[in-house]
Amino acid sequence: MKPDFEKLYFQMARIRAFEESLARLWRQGLIPGEMHLGIGEEAIVAGVLDHARNGDGLALDHRSTPPLVARGVDLTSMILEMLGDEGGLCGGWGGHMHLFSRDHLAASSGIVGSSAPLGAGFALAADYLKEGGVAFSFFGDGAANQGMLLETFNLAVAWKLPVVFVCKDNNWAITTRSSAVTGGSLTRRARSFGMPAYRVNGTQVESVWSAALKAVTRARAGKGPSFILARCCRMEGHFLGDPLVRVFEEPVKQTMEIAPPLIRALLAKPLAAAASRCGHVGYIGRVIATLGGEKYLTRRDPISHAGGLIPEQARDRLDREAELEIRDALAAALERKERHA
């Protein structure tokens, strides 16, 4: 069995176009609050969910729109949900972090780590119904140390639940490097519970697809859960407007805003603590420099890689189709919003 690279690329192009449309709406002030996008995670989502079928459960974190796009949830209803419209997917009450689709057995939550027990719940139901269903649980490396996630690993193995745990590893837990708060290897940790664990390059859709094939095949055969650790790049910061990213986009303006309070903090009494404060300021500087290096110097765009796997003419055609689909969904959502204003 080999992957259909044109199908995978189209799915990734749809996800990217949809996320970019949400970013534009947010910057226009039409979407309130924080906005967490999954730009940079397209290969992980497309590679894993290419193996999903009707009846499979989908447990998601606060970056839920990419998997929902991939599973075929109505795009206009999702946009309306972000806009707070009662015609939205959840009646305008869920926003972008709490999206649910009964028809697709999909649910997301802003509670870090909660997608693991939710995924196990879907898997337990699939096991009970004996219909060959599988659950997919997506979470970030910042959730890897949550107790509920580790407890779920234990029960999923003990009960041989048909669930695939997918960790989107960008090495950041908001503004903390995950390596600074995580002991050992996450793949070895998963294996210690008794399940297979795969480490893949999450910017290469073919690598993700191959690992997911093994995990899903195992789950459908009744052999229990698997863990996929997929390394990816956080291309927009933790959320849109992340101040650590704005430093690079508006260096003069942001420096003028950030510098005065930092200087006041350094000079505050007692001065004996100045050395310690300098260390903290240095840490902030290192975080900003590291994030900037990842975003601009070592940027690894999964779309660019996937595009190189198919002919240029096919890539251009699929890009146009994806853009047209998203544009139509956006126009329909804004038209309804204006009608009901």
VOPAGU-2260 file (C-alpha; in pm, 1 decimal, decimal comma):
REM VOPAGU-2260
SITE   aa  ch    i         X         Y         Z
SITE  MET   A    0       0,0       0,0       0,0
SITE  LYS   A    1     140,4     337,2    -105,6
SITE  PRO   A    2      26,4     690,4     -26,8
SITE  ASP   A    3    -158,6     902,7    -281,2
SITE  PHE   A    4      59,4    1212,8    -270,9
SITE  GLU   A    5    -178,3    1429,2    -471,9
SITE  LYS   A    6    -460,7    1348,4    -230,7
SITE  LEU   A    7    -238,1    1420,7      68,1
SITE  TYR   A    8    -112,6    1747,2     -79,8
SITE  PHE   A    9    -466,9    1863,6    -155,4
SITE  GLN   A   10    -570,2    1793,9     201,3
SITE  MET   A   11    -273,3    1990,9     331,3
SITE  ALA   A   12    -344,6    2278,6      90,2
SITE  ARG   A   13    -706,8    2292,8     209,1
SITE  ILE   A   14    -596,5    2304,7     571,7
SITE  ARG   A   15    -339,0    2578,8     509,2
SITE  ALA   A   16    -581,9    2791,5     306,2
SITE  PHE   A   17    -849,0    2757,2     574,8
SITE  GLU   A   18    -610,9    2849,5     856,0
SITE  GLU   A   19    -482,5    3150,8     664,7
SITE  SER   A   20    -840,5    3267,8     608,5
SITE  LEU   A   21    -902,7    3246,8     983,6
SITE  ALA   A   22    -586,1    3447,4    1045,5
SITE  ARG   A   23    -710,9    3724,4     815,0
SITE  LEU   A   24   -1047,1    3734,6     991,5
SITE  TRP   A   25    -874,8    3753,3    1329,5
SITE  ARG   A   26    -647,4    4037,6    1218,4
SITE  GLN   A   27    -953,7    4223,6    1090,0
SITE  GLY   A   28   -1102,7    4199,0    1438,7
SITE  LEU   A   29   -1388,2    3971,8    1331,4
SITE  ILE   A   30   -1279,3    3678,4    1550,6
SITE  PRO   A   31   -1252,5    3766,6    1920,1
SITE  GLY   A   32   -1002,5    3637,5    2174,9
SITE  GLU   A   33    -693,3    3425,9    2123,0
SITE  MET   A   34    -651,4    3228,2    1803,6
SITE  HIS   A   35    -442,6    2909,2    1800,8
SITE  LEU   A   36    -367,7    2787,4    1450,6
SITE  GLY   A   37    -218,1    2460,7    1332,6
SITE  ILE   A   38      -2,6    2608,7    1056,5
SITE  GLY   A   39     298,2    2377,6    1034,0
SITE  GLU   A   40     101,4    2069,1    1144,1
SITE  GLU   A   41     -61,5    1993,5     807,2
SITE  ALA   A   42     154,1    1691,4     723,2
SITE  ILE   A   43      80,4    1530,7    1060,5
SITE  VAL   A   44    -293,4    1575,0    1026,5
SITE  ALA   A   45    -313,8    1469,4     663,2
SITE  GLY   A   46     -75,7    1175,3     702,5
SITE  VAL   A   47    -260,8    1031,8    1001,9
SITE  LEU   A   48    -620,9    1096,7     901,1
SITE  ASP   A   49    -573,5     957,6     551,1
SITE  HIS   A   50    -621,1     623,4     728,8
SITE  ALA   A   51    -944,1     727,2     903,2
SITE  ARG   A   52   -1282,3     602,2     793,1
SITE  ASN   A   53   -1645,7     664,4     883,9
SITE  GLY   A   54   -1715,5     571,9    1244,1
SITE  ASP   A   55   -1368,4     655,0    1373,9
SITE  GLY   A   56   -1347,1     897,4    1666,3
SITE  LEU   A   57   -1147,3    1218,4    1667,9
SITE  ALA   A   58   -1024,0    1367,6    1997,7
SITE  LEU   A   59    -857,9    1706,5    1950,9
SITE  ASP   A   60    -676,0    1977,5    2139,6
SITE  HIS   A   61    -704,4    2356,8    2109,5
SITE  ARG   A   62    -563,1    2349,7    1753,6
SITE  SER   A   63    -861,4    2156,9    1623,7
SITE  THR   A   64    -945,2    2313,7    1288,9
SITE  PRO   A   65    -688,4    2123,2    1073,5
SITE  PRO   A   66    -823,0    1776,6    1165,4
SITE  LEU   A   67   -1181,8    1894,8    1128,2
SITE  VAL   A   68   -1107,2    2028,5     780,4
SITE  ALA   A   69    -943,2    1697,5     692,6
SITE  ARG   A   70   -1244,3    1499,9     818,5
SITE  GLY   A   71   -1484,5    1696,1     601,2
SITE  VAL   A   72   -1663,7    1911,5     858,3
SITE  ASP   A   73   -1855,7    2191,4     686,9
SITE  LEU   A   74   -1616,7    2482,7     644,3
SITE  THR   A   75   -1878,9    2756,2     646,2
SITE  SER   A   76   -2020,3    2630,5     976,5
SITE  MET   A   77   -1672,6    2639,3    1130,7
SITE  ILE   A   78   -1608,6    2994,3    1012,8
SITE  LEU   A   79   -1945,3    3103,5    1150,0
SITE  GLU   A   80   -1854,1    2942,3    1481,1
SITE  MET   A   81   -1535,9    3153,0    1498,6
SITE  LEU   A   82   -1745,4    3461,0    1423,2
SITE  GLY   A   83   -1978,1    3379,2    1713,0
SITE  ASP   A   84   -2277,9    3328,6    1485,0
SITE  GLU   A   85   -2564,9    3107,8    1597,2
SITE  GLY   A   86   -2543,4    2931,4    1261,1
SITE  GLY   A   87   -2198,2    2806,2    1354,8
SITE  LEU   A   88   -2096,3    2447,0    1414,2
SITE  CYS   A   89   -2173,7    2477,6    1787,2
SITE  GLY   A   90   -2424,0    2759,5    1772,9
SITE  GLY   A   91   -2155,8    3021,2    1818,1
SITE  TRP   A   92   -2079,5    2911,2    2174,4
SITE  GLY   A   93   -1764,3    2704,5    2129,0
SITE  GLY   A   94   -1523,2    2932,8    1950,2
SITE  HIS   A   95   -1216,7    2776,4    1793,1
SITE  MET   A   96   -1102,0    2572,7    2093,3
SITE  HIS   A   97   -1423,5    2385,3    2168,8
SITE  LEU   A   98   -1556,5    2245,3    1843,7
SITE  PHE   A   99   -1781,2    1940,3    1824,1
SITE  SER   A  100   -1934,4    1747,4    1535,5
SITE  ARG   A  101   -2159,5    1457,4    1626,0
SITE  ASP   A  102   -2178,3    1346,7    1262,8
SITE  HIS   A  103   -1799,7    1308,7    1249,4
SITE  LEU   A  104   -1752,8    1177,2    1606,1
SITE  ALA   A  105   -1517,6    1472,0    1661,0
SITE  ALA   A  106   -1462,5    1678,1    1973,9
SITE  SER   A  107   -1201,0    1927,3    2088,8
SITE  SER   A  108   -1113,1    2092,7    2417,6
SITE  GLY   A  109    -890,6    2371,7    2541,9
SITE  ILE   A  110    -796,7    2165,4    2848,4
SITE  VAL   A  111    -437,0    2059,3    2788,7
SITE  GLY   A  112    -403,5    1681,2    2775,7
SITE  SER   A  113    -776,9    1609,5    2777,6
SITE  SER   A  114    -774,8    1471,5    2423,3
SITE  ALA   A  115    -604,4    1155,9    2553,4
SITE  PRO   A  116    -885,8    1035,5    2784,1
SITE  LEU   A  117   -1140,1    1160,3    2531,8
SITE  GLY   A  118    -973,0     949,3    2264,7
SITE  ALA   A  119    -971,3     650,6    2497,5
SITE  GLY   A  120   -1344,3     701,2    2548,1
SITE  PHE   A  121   -1404,5     691,4    2174,8
SITE  ALA   A  122   -1184,8     380,7    2153,0
SITE  LEU   A  123   -1367,1     207,3    2439,0
SITE  ALA   A  124   -1698,4     267,8    2262,3
SITE  ALA   A  125   -1554,6     133,6    1936,2
SITE  ASP   A  126   -1425,6    -175,5    2116,4
SITE  TYR   A  127   -1761,7    -231,4    2284,5
SITE  LEU   A  128   -1955,5    -192,6    1958,4
SITE  LYS   A  129   -1718,2    -430,9    1774,7
SITE  GLU   A  130   -1744,6    -231,2    1450,7
SITE  GLY   A  131   -1370,6    -200,2    1384,5
SITE  GLY   A  132   -1358,7     167,4    1472,2
SITE  VAL   A  133   -1041,1     346,9    1575,1
SITE  ALA   A  134    -991,1     665,3    1777,2
SITE  PHE   A  135    -732,0     931,2    1698,5
SITE  SER   A  136    -605,1    1148,7    1982,0
SITE  PHE   A  137    -402,1    1460,7    1894,3
SITE  PHE   A  138    -207,4    1666,7    2147,8
SITE  GLY   A  139     111,0    1871,7    2173,3
SITE  ASP   A  140     435,9    1794,8    2353,0
SITE  GLY   A  141     334,6    2051,3    2615,2
SITE  ALA   A  142      62,1    1806,9    2721,0
SITE  ALA   A  143     297,7    1510,7    2751,4
SITE  ASN   A  144     348,8    1549,9    3126,6
SITE  GLN   A  145     -18,5    1576,6    3218,7
SITE  GLY   A  146    -123,4    1305,6    3462,6
SITE  MET   A  147    -444,8    1225,1    3279,8
SITE  LEU   A  148    -248,5    1152,7    2963,0
SITE  LEU   A  149     -17,8     905,7    3137,1
SITE  GLU   A  150    -308,7     739,6    3313,8
SITE  THR   A  151    -480,5     704,0    2978,0
SITE  PHE   A  152    -172,7     539,1    2826,8
SITE  ASN   A  153    -185,4     281,0    3105,8
SITE  LEU   A  154    -553,0     192,3    3065,1
SITE  ALA   A  155    -538,9     197,9    2686,1
SITE  VAL   A  156    -265,3     -66,1    2692,8
SITE  ALA   A  157    -424,7    -268,7    2972,3
SITE  TRP   A  158    -757,7    -279,4    2786,3
SITE  LYS   A  159    -605,7    -299,6    2435,3
SITE  LEU   A  160    -805,8      -1,2    2320,3
SITE  PRO   A  161    -798,8      82,4    1947,1
SITE  VAL   A  162    -653,3     431,2    1979,7
SITE  VAL   A  163    -367,6     611,3    1803,7
SITE  PHE   A  164    -201,1     876,8    2018,7
SITE  VAL   A  165     -41,4    1150,1    1807,4
SITE  CYS   A  166     195,7    1397,1    1973,0
SITE  LYS   A  167     266,2    1707,5    1762,7
SITE  ASP   A  168     611,6    1791,3    1894,6
SITE  ASN   A  169     725,7    2148,5    1822,2
SITE  ASN   A  170     949,1    2153,6    2135,0
SITE  TRP   A  171     751,0    2439,0    2289,4
SITE  ALA   A  172     505,6    2449,5    2577,9
SITE  ILE   A  173     377,3    2804,7    2520,0
SITE  THR   A  174     701,8    2995,8    2599,4
SITE  THR   A  175     893,1    2712,8    2767,4
SITE  ARG   A  176    1116,3    2471,9    2582,0
SITE  SER   A  177     963,0    2130,1    2642,3
SITE  SER   A  178    1305,6    1978,0    2696,2
SITE  ALA   A  179    1345,8    2199,7    3004,8
SITE  VAL   A  180    1048,2    2037,7    3178,9
SITE  THR   A  181    1038,5    1687,2    3030,3
SITE  GLY   A  182    1256,0    1406,4    3158,2
SITE  GLY   A  183    1373,3    1133,9    2924,3
SITE  SER   A  184    1238,8    1041,4    2582,8
SITE  LEU   A  185     867,1    1053,4    2503,9
SITE  THR   A  186     890,0     751,7    2273,9
SITE  ARG   A  187    1067,0     546,1    2541,9
SITE  ARG   A  188     808,7     665,5    2790,8
SITE  ALA   A  189     526,6     542,4    2566,3
SITE  ARG   A  190     699,5     209,1    2507,2
SITE  SER   A  191     736,3     160,7    2882,8
SITE  PHE   A  192     358,7     123,6    2898,1
SITE  GLY   A  193     378,6    -160,7    2646,8
SITE  MET   A  194     278,1      -2,0    2318,1
SITE  PRO   A  195     473,2      66,1    1997,9
SITE  ALA   A  196     607,5     419,0    1958,0
SITE  TYR   A  197     721,4     582,0    1636,6
SITE  ARG   A  198     934,7     895,3    1602,8
SITE  VAL   A  199     885,9    1065,6    1266,0
SITE  ASN   A  200     961,5    1391,6    1091,2
SITE  GLY   A  201     625,4    1566,8    1110,8
SITE  THR   A  202     708,1    1794,7     819,3
SITE  GLN   A  203     733,7    1496,8     582,8
SITE  VAL   A  204     386,3    1366,4     508,7
SITE  GLU   A  205     514,7    1034,3     372,1
SITE  SER   A  206     690,5     955,4     701,5
SITE  VAL   A  207     380,7    1034,6     904,7
SITE  TRP   A  208     160,8     833,8     666,9
SITE  SER   A  209     378,9     524,2     698,3
SITE  ALA   A  210     387,7     533,7    1078,8
SITE  ALA   A  211      12,4     592,6    1094,9
SITE  LEU   A  212     -49,9     294,6     867,4
SITE  LYS   A  213     127,1      67,2    1116,8
SITE  ALA   A  214     -55,7     217,3    1413,4
SITE  VAL   A  215    -401,9     204,4    1256,3
SITE  THR   A  216    -352,7    -148,3    1123,5
SITE  ARG   A  217    -254,1    -261,8    1472,5
SITE  ALA   A  218    -555,6     -88,0    1630,2
SITE  ARG   A  219    -807,3    -231,8    1384,4
SITE  ALA   A  220    -662,3    -579,2    1441,8
SITE  GLY   A  221    -747,3    -551,1    1812,5
SITE  LYS   A  222    -385,6    -534,0    1927,0
SITE  GLY   A  223    -416,9    -207,7    2116,3
SITE  PRO   A  224    -284,1     147,3    2104,0
SITE  SER   A  225      22,1     306,7    1945,3
SITE  PHE   A  226     205,9     633,6    1994,5
SITE  ILE   A  227     338,4     862,2    1719,7
SITE  LEU   A  228     580,1    1143,2    1804,9
SITE  ALA   A  229     586,2    1378,2    1506,8
SITE  ARG   A  230     837,7    1663,6    1511,0
SITE  CYS   A  231     702,2    1982,4    1355,5
SITE  CYS   A  232     761,5    2356,9    1340,6
SITE  ARG   A  233     550,4    2618,2    1521,5
SITE  MET   A  234     531,0    2878,9    1247,8
SITE  GLU   A  235     302,2    3140,0    1406,7
SITE  GLY   A  236     401,7    3130,6    1772,5
SITE  HIS   A  237     172,6    2993,4    2041,6
SITE  PHE   A  238    -114,0    3207,8    1915,5
SITE  LEU   A  239    -172,9    3477,8    1657,1
SITE  GLY   A  240     -17,1    3802,3    1775,8
SITE  ASP   A  241     229,5    3615,0    1999,6
SITE  PRO   A  242     453,6    3893,2    2139,2
SITE  LEU   A  243     763,6    3677,2    2093,2
SITE  VAL   A  244     692,6    3667,5    1719,6
SITE  ARG   A  245     592,5    4035,3    1699,8
SITE  VAL   A  246     945,5    4128,4    1809,1
SITE  PHE   A  247    1068,2    4010,3    1468,6
SITE  GLU   A  248     774,9    4144,1    1268,6
SITE  GLU   A  249     784,1    4492,5    1427,5
SITE  PRO   A  250    1132,4    4515,1    1587,5
SITE  VAL   A  251    1140,0    4890,5    1656,1
SITE  LYS   A  252     786,4    4919,4    1787,9
SITE  GLN   A  253     806,4    4607,9    2001,1
SITE  THR   A  254    1147,2    4696,7    2143,4
SITE  MET   A  255    1014,3    5037,1    2249,8
SITE  GLU   A  256     721,0    4865,7    2421,9
SITE  ILE   A  257     917,7    4586,3    2589,0
SITE  ALA   A  258    1239,7    4762,2    2688,1
SITE  PRO   A  259    1105,6    5020,6    2941,6
SITE  PRO   A  260     930,9    4771,6    3174,5
SITE  LEU   A  261    1229,9    4537,1    3159,0
SITE  ILE   A  262    1466,9    4819,8    3252,7
SITE  ARG   A  263    1239,7    4926,3    3539,4
SITE  ALA   A  264    1232,9    4567,1    3662,8
SITE  LEU   A  265    1610,7    4545,3    3651,6
SITE  LEU   A  266    1655,8    4866,2    3852,5
SITE  ALA   A  267    1383,1    4800,5    4106,7
SITE  LYS   A  268    1480,8    4768,5    4472,0
SITE  PRO   A  269    1642,5    4576,2    4625,5
SITE  LEU   A  270    1932,8    4619,8    4386,3
SITE  ALA   A  271    2094,9    4310,5    4536,1
SITE  ALA   A  272    1855,9    4105,6    4322,1
SITE  ALA   A  273    1975,9    4273,6    4002,0
SITE  ALA   A  274    2205,0    3984,1    3910,8
SITE  SER   A  275    1918,7    3736,9    3934,6
SITE  ARG   A  276    1695,7    3965,1    3729,8
SITE  CYS   A  277    1963,8    3993,9    3462,7
SITE  GLY   A  278    1957,5    3617,0    3437,0
SITE  HIS   A  279    1581,8    3619,9    3380,7
SITE  VAL   A  280    1608,7    3892,0    3118,6
SITE  GLY   A  281    1880,9    3690,5    2948,6
SITE  TYR   A  282    1650,5    3389,3    2945,9
SITE  ILE   A  283    1378,3    3596,3    2776,4
SITE  GLY   A  284    1632,1    3706,6    2517,0
SITE  ARG   A  285    1740,2    3348,5    2449,9
SITE  VAL   A  286    1378,5    3236,5    2408,5
SITE  ILE   A  287    1311,2    3515,4    2159,5
SITE  ALA   A  288    1630,0    3437,9    1966,4
SITE  THR   A  289    1552,9    3064,6    1956,0
SITE  LEU   A  290    1197,8    3119,5    1834,4
SITE  GLY   A  291    1316,1    3366,2    1572,2
SITE  GLY   A  292    1577,2    3123,0    1447,9
SITE  GLU   A  293    1318,4    2847,8    1411,1
SITE  LYS   A  294    1067,9    3074,0    1239,9
SITE  TYR   A  295    1298,6    3246,5     991,9
SITE  LEU   A  296    1628,0    3055,7     965,0
SITE  THR   A  297    1546,0    2685,6    1004,1
SITE  ARG   A  298    1182,4    2710,3     894,0
SITE  ARG   A  299    1057,2    2375,1     761,5
SITE  ASP   A  300     729,5    2414,6     577,3
SITE  PRO   A  301     548,9    2080,6     529,1
SITE  ILE   A  302     354,5    2224,8     235,2
SITE  SER   A  303     675,2    2296,2      44,2
SITE  HIS   A  304     802,5    1944,8     106,8
SITE  ALA   A  305     475,0    1779,5       3,4
SITE  GLY   A  306     460,4    1997,3    -307,0
SITE  GLY   A  307     792,3    1853,4    -418,0
SITE  LEU   A  308     642,9    1503,1    -419,9
SITE  ILE   A  309     398,5    1576,6    -704,0
SITE  PRO   A  310     424,9    1733,8   -1051,0
SITE  GLU   A  311     420,9    2113,3   -1063,7
SITE  GLN   A  312     106,8    2125,1   -1278,9
SITE  ALA   A  313     -80,6    1906,5   -1031,2
SITE  ARG   A  314      39,0    2123,0    -743,0
SITE  ASP   A  315     -82,8    2442,9    -908,2
SITE  ARG   A  316    -419,6    2286,3    -989,7
SITE  LEU   A  317    -470,6    2158,5    -636,3
SITE  ASP   A  318    -371,6    2494,7    -490,3
SITE  ARG   A  319    -636,1    2666,2    -703,9
SITE  GLU   A  320    -902,4    2412,8    -605,6
SITE  ALA   A  321    -823,2    2452,0    -237,6
SITE  GLU   A  322    -824,4    2831,8    -254,5
SITE  LEU   A  323   -1156,5    2832,7    -439,9
SITE  GLU   A  324   -1318,7    2599,8    -186,4
SITE  ILE   A  325   -1208,2    2811,8     107,4
SITE  ARG   A  326   -1300,7    3137,5     -66,1
SITE  ASP   A  327   -1654,1    3011,3    -131,9
SITE  ALA   A  328   -1695,0    2895,2     229,6
SITE  LEU   A  329   -1567,3    3228,6     360,2
SITE  ALA   A  330   -1796,7    3427,2     131,1
SITE  ALA   A  331   -2099,2    3222,8     241,9
SITE  ALA   A  332   -2014,8    3274,9     609,0
SITE  LEU   A  333   -1963,0    3650,9     576,4
SITE  GLU   A  334   -2280,6    3687,4     371,5
SITE  ARG   A  335   -2485,5    3515,3     640,9
SITE  LYS   A  336   -2315,8    3718,3     912,8
SITE  GLU   A  337   -2396,3    4041,6     731,6
SITE  ARG   A  338   -2756,1    3935,2     673,9
SITE  HIS   A  339   -2807,8    3870,0    1044,2
SITE  ALA   A  340   -2615,7    4171,8    1169,0
